[in-house]
Amino acid sequence: MSASQRLAWLATALVVSSALPAVAADKLLKVDWSNTEISRFVTERAANPPLSVGAAEDVKLAKLKLPVLGFDVPPKIVANSFAAEARPKLARKIIMDEANPVWYQIVDRYGDLTITVEADLRVQHELPANTPIYGPGGQGAAAEPQISVFDSRSEVGMEGAIAEYTVYKYPDIPYTVKMECTNRNKDQCRDIPTISGDRGLLKLLSARPQ
């Protein structure tokens, strides 16, 4: 998507959202807490807690009203971005609204490589019934998530590169994964086969059935 196309899309989205009644912002996606993956996680969690979640983080994530996906081990893009002896330690930040815990961002930093996983139960917008949908229940439901890459080839003046994709789970919650690379390691954000393979490392870090 070019810069002009993204601006046009954003402008359309703003027009659509501004035309919606205020009540739309209060609508929440439903969570299928009976999902077998969630049930298995809840059963096994005591014996096999997530490796990357400390006690304080676990308490914070437990407040969320949606299943939390994140990377429990460094994805391969991290290993490819640094020499083994120079790989930075994980610095993780969890962003959420504890007064309204229906969304979150997990920001993992490995030096100059940042990986963000975010999800939100709030319905952001509603479209006319005849609008084509590419996602759960739509034309693209059976397809692999599309990985988009933004860099100087598509965004004039942009430094580094960003790769992102969205997966839908439990059943229709959008989980968006974004990787941000600097000029030094921007080729890693263009490595779509590796990024695609890393999706298998996206795991449940917390799930508290309501």
C-alpha positions as CSV (number, residue, x, y, z in Angstrom):
1,M,0.0,0.0,0.0
2,S,1.5,3.3,-1.0
3,A,1.6,6.4,1.2
4,S,-1.2,8.0,-0.8
5,Q,-3.4,4.9,-0.6
6,R,-2.9,4.7,3.2
7,L,-3.8,8.3,3.6
8,A,-6.9,7.8,1.5
9,W,-7.9,4.7,3.5
10,L,-7.4,6.6,6.8
11,A,-9.5,9.5,5.6
12,T,-12.3,7.1,4.6
13,A,-12.1,5.3,8.0
14,L,-12.4,8.6,9.8
15,V,-15.4,9.6,7.8
16,V,-17.1,6.2,8.5
17,S,-16.3,6.3,12.2
18,S,-17.4,9.9,12.6
19,A,-20.8,9.0,11.1
20,L,-21.4,6.3,13.7
21,P,-23.6,6.8,16.8
22,A,-21.6,7.1,20.0
23,V,-23.1,3.8,21.3
24,A,-21.0,1.9,18.7
25,A,-17.9,2.6,20.7
26,D,-19.3,0.6,23.6
27,K,-19.8,-2.6,21.7
28,L,-17.5,-5.4,22.5
29,L,-16.5,-8.5,20.5
30,K,-17.5,-11.7,22.2
31,V,-14.9,-14.1,23.5
32,D,-15.3,-17.9,23.0
33,W,-13.9,-18.9,26.4
34,S,-14.8,-22.6,25.6
35,N,-12.2,-22.7,22.9
36,T,-10.1,-25.8,23.2
37,E,-6.8,-23.9,23.1
38,I,-7.9,-21.7,26.0
39,S,-9.2,-24.7,28.0
40,R,-6.0,-26.6,27.5
41,F,-4.0,-23.5,28.5
42,V,-6.0,-23.0,31.7
43,T,-5.5,-26.7,32.6
44,E,-1.8,-26.8,31.9
45,R,-0.9,-23.3,33.2
46,A,-0.1,-24.3,36.8
47,A,2.4,-26.9,35.7
48,N,3.7,-25.0,32.6
49,P,3.5,-21.2,33.2
50,P,4.6,-19.0,30.3
51,L,8.4,-18.5,30.3
52,S,8.4,-14.8,29.5
53,V,5.7,-13.7,32.1
54,G,6.9,-12.7,35.6
55,A,4.7,-12.6,38.7
56,A,4.0,-8.9,38.4
57,E,3.2,-9.2,34.7
58,D,0.9,-12.1,35.4
59,V,-1.1,-10.2,37.9
60,K,-1.5,-7.3,35.4
61,L,-2.5,-9.6,32.5
62,A,-5.0,-11.4,34.7
63,K,-7.2,-8.3,34.7
64,L,-7.8,-8.4,31.0
65,K,-11.1,-9.5,29.7
66,L,-9.7,-11.2,26.6
67,P,-7.1,-13.9,26.0
68,V,-3.6,-12.5,25.7
69,L,-1.4,-13.6,22.9
70,G,2.3,-12.8,22.7
71,F,5.7,-14.3,22.0
72,D,6.8,-16.5,24.9
73,V,10.2,-17.1,23.3
74,P,12.1,-14.8,21.0
75,P,11.0,-15.3,17.4
76,K,13.6,-16.2,14.8
77,I,13.6,-12.6,13.4
78,V,15.4,-11.7,16.7
79,A,18.1,-14.3,16.2
80,N,18.6,-13.2,12.6
81,S,18.9,-9.5,13.6
82,F,21.9,-10.0,16.0
83,A,25.0,-12.1,16.4
84,A,24.4,-14.7,19.1
85,E,26.9,-13.1,21.5
86,A,25.4,-9.6,20.9
87,R,21.7,-10.4,21.2
88,P,20.1,-7.9,23.6
89,K,17.9,-9.1,26.5
90,L,14.1,-8.8,26.2
91,A,12.7,-5.5,27.6
92,R,8.9,-5.9,27.8
93,K,6.3,-3.3,28.4
94,I,2.6,-4.0,28.9
95,I,0.2,-1.3,28.0
96,M,-3.5,-1.5,29.0
97,D,-6.3,0.5,30.7
98,E,-6.9,-1.2,34.1
99,A,-10.2,0.7,34.5
100,N,-11.4,-0.7,31.2
101,P,-9.3,-3.9,30.5
102,V,-10.6,-4.8,27.1
103,W,-7.5,-4.0,25.1
104,Y,-3.7,-4.4,25.5
105,Q,-0.4,-3.9,23.8
106,I,2.7,-6.0,24.6
107,V,5.8,-4.2,23.4
108,D,8.9,-6.4,23.3
109,R,12.2,-4.6,22.7
110,Y,15.4,-6.3,21.7
111,G,17.8,-3.4,21.2
112,D,16.8,-1.6,18.0
113,L,14.2,-4.2,17.1
114,T,10.7,-3.8,18.5
115,I,7.9,-6.3,18.3
116,T,4.3,-5.3,19.3
117,V,1.3,-7.6,19.8
118,E,-2.0,-5.9,20.4
119,A,-5.7,-6.7,20.6
120,D,-8.9,-4.9,21.3
121,L,-12.4,-6.1,22.1
122,R,-14.0,-2.8,21.2
123,V,-15.7,-2.7,17.9
124,Q,-14.0,0.2,16.1
125,H,-16.4,0.7,13.2
126,E,-19.4,-0.7,11.4
127,L,-19.7,-0.9,7.6
128,P,-22.6,-1.4,5.3
129,A,-23.8,-5.0,4.9
130,N,-22.6,-5.2,1.3
131,T,-19.0,-4.3,2.2
132,P,-16.6,-7.2,1.3
133,I,-15.0,-8.5,4.5
134,Y,-11.5,-10.1,4.6
135,G,-11.1,-11.8,7.9
136,P,-13.1,-14.3,10.0
137,G,-16.2,-15.4,8.2
138,G,-15.3,-13.5,5.1
139,Q,-13.6,-14.2,1.8
140,G,-10.1,-14.3,3.4
141,A,-11.0,-16.5,6.4
142,A,-9.3,-19.6,5.1
143,A,-6.2,-17.8,3.8
144,E,-2.9,-17.2,5.6
145,P,-2.7,-13.7,7.2
146,Q,-1.2,-11.3,4.8
147,I,2.1,-9.8,5.9
148,S,2.4,-6.1,4.9
149,V,5.8,-4.5,4.7
150,F,6.3,-0.7,4.8
151,D,9.7,0.8,4.0
152,S,11.4,3.4,1.8
153,R,10.1,1.5,-1.3
154,S,6.5,2.2,-0.3
155,E,6.8,5.2,2.0
156,V,8.8,8.1,0.7
157,G,11.4,9.2,3.3
158,M,10.8,6.3,5.7
159,E,13.8,5.0,7.6
160,G,14.0,1.3,8.5
161,A,11.1,-1.0,7.9
162,I,7.9,-2.2,9.5
163,A,6.2,-5.5,8.9
164,E,2.7,-6.3,10.3
165,Y,-0.1,-8.9,10.1
166,T,-3.3,-9.7,11.8
167,V,-4.7,-13.0,13.0
168,Y,-8.2,-13.7,14.2
169,K,-8.9,-16.0,17.1
170,Y,-11.4,-16.9,19.8
171,P,-13.1,-16.6,17.3
172,D,-13.0,-13.1,15.8
173,I,-10.7,-11.1,17.9
174,P,-8.1,-9.3,15.8
175,Y,-4.5,-9.7,17.1
176,T,-2.1,-7.5,15.3
177,V,1.6,-8.2,15.3
178,K,4.0,-5.4,14.2
179,M,7.8,-5.6,13.8
180,E,9.8,-2.4,13.6
181,C,13.3,-2.5,12.3
182,T,15.9,0.3,12.0
183,N,18.1,0.8,8.9
184,R,20.6,-1.6,10.4
185,N,18.3,-4.6,10.4
186,K,15.6,-3.5,8.0
187,D,16.2,-6.6,5.8
188,Q,14.8,-8.7,8.7
189,C,11.4,-6.9,8.5
190,R,11.4,-7.7,4.7
191,D,12.0,-11.4,5.4
192,I,8.4,-12.6,4.9
193,P,9.2,-16.4,5.1
194,T,10.8,-16.0,8.5
195,I,8.1,-13.7,9.8
196,S,5.4,-16.2,8.5
197,G,7.2,-19.0,10.3
198,D,7.4,-17.0,13.5
199,R,3.6,-17.0,13.7
200,G,3.8,-20.5,15.2
201,L,5.6,-19.0,18.2
202,L,2.6,-16.7,19.0
203,K,1.2,-18.3,22.1
204,L,-1.3,-17.7,24.9
205,L,0.3,-15.8,27.8
206,S,-2.8,-15.3,29.9
207,A,-6.5,-16.4,29.7
208,R,-8.9,-15.9,32.6
209,P,-12.4,-17.2,31.5
210,Q,-15.0,-14.7,32.6
